[in-house]
Amino acid sequence: MKKKIISIVLILILVSSTIYCDSTEFEDYQNYSIDEFPSWSIKLRRGESLFFGSLALTFPISVVAYNVVVNSGLISNVPTEELTALKYQVSIAALISLSIAIGDYIIGEME
């Protein structure tokens, strides 16, 4: 009985959410102008997008690289706790992503 009531309430919420949508509100929409944001905020936004975007790629790569290095025996002091190993992997991925974002900033400033 509870599942039926919850599902009916969820369906009503989803269906009624389109009632309050006003399409005439978007007819006067204007794009951002060039001078609307300062240049430093645009550069910061680009760096943020690059950092978090590359983090999705660098994290799995750092996990695989860390496991290969640990399993091959190149590191003598291997942490026994999984949380500590995860912290190392996240730190490695964040450093690689940060270097990508800083590298892009330096290349952008040189041009």
Secondary structure, DSSP 8 states (H G I E B T S, - for coil): -HHHHHHHHHHHHHHHTTTT--GGGGTT-----GGGS-HHHHHHHHHHHHHHHHHHHHHHHHHHHHHHHHHHT--SS--SSHHHHHHHHHHHHHHHHHHHHHHHHHHHHH-
